[in-house]
Amino acid sequence: MKKGLLFVLLACMAGFAPAQDITLPAPAKTGGRSFLETVNARHSERSFVKRELPASLVSTLLWVANGYNRADKRTVPTAMNKQEMELYVILDDGAYFYDASKHVLKLIAKGKFKEALGQPQITLNAALTIVMVADLNKSSIDMARISTGYISQNIYLFAASEGLGSVARGSFDGAALSTVLQLGSHQAITLVQPVGYLE
Ligand SMILES: Cc1cc2nc3c(=O)[nH]c(=O)nc-3n(C[C@H](O)[C@H](O)[C@H](O)COP(=O)(O)O)c2cc1C
């Protein structure tokens, strides 16, 4: 059995605390660095100090990444407005689904899942990692990968605007993570991206 999968099974068997969703505060829609300063500051960071992000920053980060900025459309474009991308979040205490329409983090499972993300030198100290997931019933994987780029860049830009660090990660164990996130066969993980405080 693969190491990642074994870890996931052991974590699931360990019996964690009861389910708890996280209701996010309203995202900030003003503030931050100027656009040009933000673009100038964008870069990849792989080394973080362990510290939780306040709910206000988690809220704005997720809204920037893939939230709704109009009644039925989002901060990132998708081909033919298919909106095939959804975000999942690995926090210290568990795995969550970002329900963008309700702006809520819905608990999938309590547990220590950061190790399932791989590259521990990057992810263990990050405040959270966003997992980008495509619904292949809505769009092709080619279009989903393009949408993923928009989401990833929005995350990078928000991190740069707030003085946080982030790095796109194409290197991950898709099978182990899919098990943690309880994904179906029509769903594919396209990228993972930690965000955290800088040293
Ligand atoms: C699709 C994609 C996948 C990437 N995968 C990884 C990865 O698995 N691990 C990593 O440390 N960096 C990864 N990176 C970050 C790149 O190494 C980084 O963007 C590049 O070195 C340029 O540096 P910059 O982002 O600071 O401009 C990835 C970047 C992209 C766009």
The ligand as a MOL file (V3000), in Angstrom:
LIG
                    3D

  0  0  0     0  0            999 V3000
M  V30 BEGIN CTAB
M  V30 COUNTS 31 33 0 0 0
M  V30 BEGIN ATOM
M  V30 1 C 2.1220 24.7490 -12.4640 0
M  V30 2 C 3.2260 25.0080 -11.4660 0
M  V30 3 C 3.6990 23.9700 -10.6660 0
M  V30 4 C 4.6930 24.2050 -9.7150 0
M  V30 5 N 5.0810 23.1790 -8.8940 0
M  V30 6 C 5.9700 23.4320 -7.8940 0
M  V30 7 C 6.2950 22.4050 -6.9500 0
M  V30 8 O 5.7530 21.2930 -6.9820 0
M  V30 9 N 7.1780 22.6980 -5.9750 0
M  V30 10 C 7.7690 23.9390 -5.8720 0
M  V30 11 O 8.5590 24.1460 -4.9520 0
M  V30 12 N 7.4730 24.9420 -6.7520 0
M  V30 13 C 6.5900 24.7150 -7.7560 0
M  V30 14 N 6.2310 25.7250 -8.6290 0
M  V30 15 C 6.7930 27.0790 -8.4300 0
M  V30 16 C 7.8470 27.4050 -9.5110 0
M  V30 17 O 9.0260 26.6790 -9.2290 0
M  V30 18 C 8.1010 28.9100 -9.4940 0
M  V30 19 O 6.9280 29.5890 -9.8830 0
M  V30 20 C 9.2350 29.2770 -10.4370 0
M  V30 21 O 10.4770 28.8110 -9.9380 0
M  V30 22 C 9.3650 30.7880 -10.6490 0
M  V30 23 O 9.5290 31.4440 -9.4090 0
M  V30 24 P 8.5390 32.6140 -8.9500 0
M  V30 25 O 7.1840 32.0290 -8.7590 0
M  V30 26 O 9.1290 33.1340 -7.6680 0
M  V30 27 O 8.5410 33.6270 -10.0370 0
M  V30 28 C 5.2590 25.5070 -9.5760 0
M  V30 29 C 4.7880 26.5430 -10.4040 0
M  V30 30 C 3.7840 26.3150 -11.3200 0
M  V30 31 C 3.2640 27.4680 -12.1480 0
M  V30 END ATOM
M  V30 BEGIN BOND
M  V30 1 1 1 2
M  V30 2 1 2 3
M  V30 3 2 2 30
M  V30 4 2 3 4
M  V30 5 1 4 5
M  V30 6 1 4 28
M  V30 7 2 5 6
M  V30 8 1 6 7
M  V30 9 1 6 13
M  V30 10 2 7 8
M  V30 11 1 7 9
M  V30 12 1 9 10
M  V30 13 2 10 11
M  V30 14 1 10 12
M  V30 15 2 12 13
M  V30 16 1 13 14
M  V30 17 1 14 15
M  V30 18 1 14 28
M  V30 19 1 15 16
M  V30 20 1 16 17
M  V30 21 1 16 18
M  V30 22 1 18 19
M  V30 23 1 18 20
M  V30 24 1 20 21
M  V30 25 1 20 22
M  V30 26 1 22 23
M  V30 27 1 23 24
M  V30 28 2 24 25
M  V30 29 1 24 26
M  V30 30 1 24 27
M  V30 31 2 28 29
M  V30 32 1 29 30
M  V30 33 1 30 31
M  V30 END BOND
M  V30 END CTAB
M  END
